Amino acid sequence: MEQAAAPDVAPRYRAFISYSHADASFASWLHGRIEGYRLSAGDSGQRERLAPVFIDRAELPAAPDLTNQVREALDQSAALIVIASPQARASRWVDQEIALFRALHPDRPVLAALIAGEPDEAFPLALTEYQGRVIEPLAADFRKQADGRRLGLLKIIAGLTGQPLDRLVQRDNVARQRRVMAVTAAAVLLSIVLATLLALAVRARTEAERQRASAEGMVEFMLTDLRSELKGAAGLGVMDKVNARAMAHYSQQDLSALPADSLTRRARLLQAMGEDEAQRGRFAEAQNKFEEAARTTAAVLAQQPDDPAAIFAHAQSEFWTGYAAWQQSDLPTTARHWGAYLAQAKALAAREPGTLRSLTELGYAHGNMCELTQAQTKNPGQALPWCEQATDYMRQAARLPAATRQNKLDLANRLGWQADVLGRSGKHDQAIALRVEEAALLSAMLQREPDNLQLRERRLWPEIGIANEELAAGRLDKGFARAKQTLAAYAKLAADRPDDRALTAQQLRMAVIAAKAAIAARRPEAAAFSRETEGFYALLRRSYPDKELTRFNRMMAQIDQKENK
């Protein structure tokens, strides 16, 4: 369904950055550099900023359509910047954002920032094709062997502002020298300040406390207010050095001697450094920061053991430390910190029993242990008690008057997780009962939001689960009927979005289930469903790179195995 172009109103955003979250580190860098750029002073004497620039920092959910926030931002953007890479080409979200922006604003510029791969490997299809025509996009090549980051950024600025590139290059050379001098002077000044404070600390305890507070304030200033300026002046290398010096400083502190406000500031800064590392995919470095943050929140908790806010803060530190270990497949470390997270969730529940926050934390903590136990033991029976408790806590939270829409989705997710574990344990009827409850919950939500496309597809997930359980239980006719019905429902969703390959992937999954059931039951429709899977698979092969076809290849192999039996 085509969308009408937006009315001619002044855009709210100077640009919208479209990117794959695999390229989040570069996207964050580009966002900061563009918003930090200052154009030459005009007649008003003021230097114009290229801000705001929209960037979606949240991972989009596993749903078939863009969020309202992203749609509104695209509608209110003067230009679109596409970070081009093989990951971006494979991303349905990037493709949808390009297509929607061109539909809304066919006359506004679309700029490409090539960061990896060759153009035919990195440019999304919607970037090079529009209304049946092949388009040569305006591109800046950020690769080291090409323009590099500095010239690439200036090309993007030129595309956004319409200014000549050579003028921007000349201006940038002058500004670059000034920034380097400013950063060098600031570093020298900071060294002098710290050395002076250290010398004065020896003279008296009161003076030492004052100087310590001043030094911490300076470090916080460097890691917060000056963060974007430092990135703009010398890139991520400067931030790495600042973070390393701060870590060395903090690791030597005696936390028992620090007041609560200093500890809180310290934890906040360590958390920010950990987020920097995690955003760049450096989970080992992120874990170091999160562990130091956990040491800090533990010190705050030691001073205020009955304060729910202190308990909650330390619980989050334990979770994120465990999460960083989980991302590195370090199960023993994950178990230690997620076990501590569970202990803090229980402590929070003891201080504020029955609150939405405490019940939700208990649900998350037990859900983590469900997932961890399955990874450790490969035994769904041992994981099941954790899953059951997680579901129970989420059910209690969803019943509270203060419960939000997210609490109900959390419950639906926990019901699905528990049903999967029950199915792997051979308890298919119990798994189906939970899937029915999940379906009823989502149907009630759809009654309030009948046009919510994400909910409409989410509502089909329990149907997939029920079909699988019926087939696993040997009830081939029921499983086939459910799979056939669900496949038809997916076809209705796909009718309005024929180019949505995420939806095509779900259709392939359901067609495989239906084909397997038909083959097993020796139904005459078996051949037709096998051909349908081949059609979906052909569409996906044209949209995904070979390395991303593995899971689809496994699905197709299941049909071959059934047919050959």
FENCORNOR-V936349 format. One record per residue. N is the residue number from 1. BURIAL is # if it has 16 or more other C-alpha atoms within 10 Angstrom, else .. Layout:
# FENCORNOR-V936349
n;burial
N;BURIAL
N;BURIAL
This chain:
# FENCORNOR-V936349
n;burial
1;.
2;.
3;.
4;.
5;.
6;.
7;.
8;.
9;.
10;.
11;.
12;#
13;#
14;#
15;#
16;#
17;#
18;#
19;#
20;#
21;#
22;#
23;#
24;#
25;.
26;#
27;#
28;#
29;.
30;#
31;#
32;#
33;#
34;#
35;#
36;#
37;#
38;.
39;#
40;.
41;.
42;.
43;.
44;.
45;.
46;.
47;.
48;.
49;.
50;#
51;#
52;#
53;#
54;#
55;#
56;#
57;.
58;.
59;.
60;.
61;.
62;.
63;.
64;#
65;#
66;#
67;.
68;.
69;.
70;#
71;.
72;.
73;#
74;#
75;#
76;#
77;#
78;#
79;#
80;#
81;#
82;#
83;#
84;#
85;#
86;#
87;#
88;#
89;#
90;#
91;#
92;#
93;#
94;#
95;#
96;#
97;#
98;#
99;#
100;#
101;#
102;#
103;#
104;#
105;#
106;.
107;.
108;.
109;#
110;#
111;#
112;#
113;#
114;#
115;#
116;#
117;.
118;.
119;#
120;.
121;#
122;#
123;#
124;#
125;#
126;#
127;#
128;.
129;.
130;.
131;.
132;.
133;.
134;.
135;.
136;.
137;.
138;.
139;#
140;#
141;#
142;#
143;#
144;.
145;.
146;.
147;#
148;.
149;#
150;.
151;#
152;#
153;#
154;#
155;#
156;#
157;#
158;#
159;#
160;#
161;.
162;.
163;.
164;.
165;#
166;.
167;.
168;#
169;#
170;.
171;.
172;#
173;.
174;.
175;.
176;.
177;.
178;.
179;#
180;.
181;.
182;.
183;#
184;.
185;.
186;.
187;.
188;.
189;.
190;#
191;.
192;.
193;.
194;#
195;.
196;.
197;#
198;.
199;.
200;.
201;#
202;.
203;.
204;.
205;.
206;.
207;.
208;#
209;.
210;.
211;#
212;#
213;.
214;.
215;#
216;#
217;.
218;.
219;#
220;#
221;.
222;#
223;#
224;.
225;.
226;.
227;#
228;#
229;#
230;#
231;#
232;#
233;#
234;.
235;.
236;.
237;.
238;#
239;#
240;.
241;.
242;#
243;#
244;.
245;.
246;#
247;#
248;.
249;.
250;#
251;.
252;.
253;.
254;.
255;#
256;.
257;.
258;.
259;.
260;#
261;.
262;#
263;#
264;#
265;.
266;#
267;#
268;#
269;#
270;#
271;#
272;#
273;#
274;#
275;#
276;#
277;#
278;#
279;#
280;#
281;#
282;#
283;#
284;#
285;#
286;#
287;#
288;#
289;#
290;#
291;#
292;#
293;#
294;#
295;#
296;#
297;#
298;#
299;#
300;#
301;#
302;.
303;.
304;.
305;.
306;.
307;.
308;#
309;.
310;#
311;#
312;#
313;#
314;#
315;#
316;#
317;#
318;#
319;#
320;#
321;#
322;#
323;#
324;#
325;#
326;#
327;#
328;.
329;.
330;.
331;#
332;.
333;#
334;#
335;#
336;.
337;#
338;#
339;#
340;#
341;#
342;#
343;#
344;#
345;#
346;#
347;#
348;#
349;#
350;.
351;.
352;.
353;.
354;.
355;#
356;#
357;#
358;#
359;#
360;#
361;#
362;#
363;#
364;#
365;#
366;#
367;#
368;#
369;#
370;#
371;#
372;#
373;#
374;#
375;.
376;.
377;.
378;.
379;.
380;#
381;#
382;#
383;#
384;#
385;.
386;#
387;#
388;#
389;#
390;#
391;#
392;#
393;#
394;#
395;#
396;#
397;#
398;#
399;.
400;.
401;.
402;.
403;.
404;.
405;.
406;.
407;#
408;#
409;#
410;#
411;#
412;#
413;#
414;#
415;#
416;#
417;#
418;#
419;#
420;#
421;#
422;#
423;#
424;#
425;.
426;#
427;#
428;#
429;#
430;.
431;#
432;#
433;.
434;#
435;#
436;#
437;.
438;#
439;#
440;.
441;#
442;#
443;#
444;.
445;#
446;#
447;.
448;.
449;.
450;.
451;.
452;.
453;#
454;#
455;#
456;#
457;#
458;#
459;#
460;#
461;#
462;#
463;#
464;#
465;#
466;#
467;#
468;#
469;#
470;#
471;#
472;#
473;.
474;.
475;.
476;#
477;#
478;#
479;#
480;#
481;#
482;#
483;#
484;#
485;#
486;#
487;#
488;.
489;.
490;#
491;#
492;.
493;#
494;#
495;.
496;.
497;.
498;.
499;.
500;#
501;#
502;#
503;#
504;#
505;#
506;#
507;#
508;#
509;#
510;#
511;#
512;#
513;#
514;#
515;#
516;#
517;#
518;#
519;#
520;#
521;.
522;.
523;.
524;.
525;.
526;#
527;.
528;.
529;#
530;#
531;.
532;#
533;#
534;#
535;.
536;#
537;#
538;.
539;.
540;#
541;.
542;.
543;#
544;#
545;.
546;.
547;.
548;.
549;.
550;.
551;.
552;#
553;.
554;.
555;#
556;#
557;.
558;.
559;#
560;.
561;.
562;.
563;.
564;.
565;.
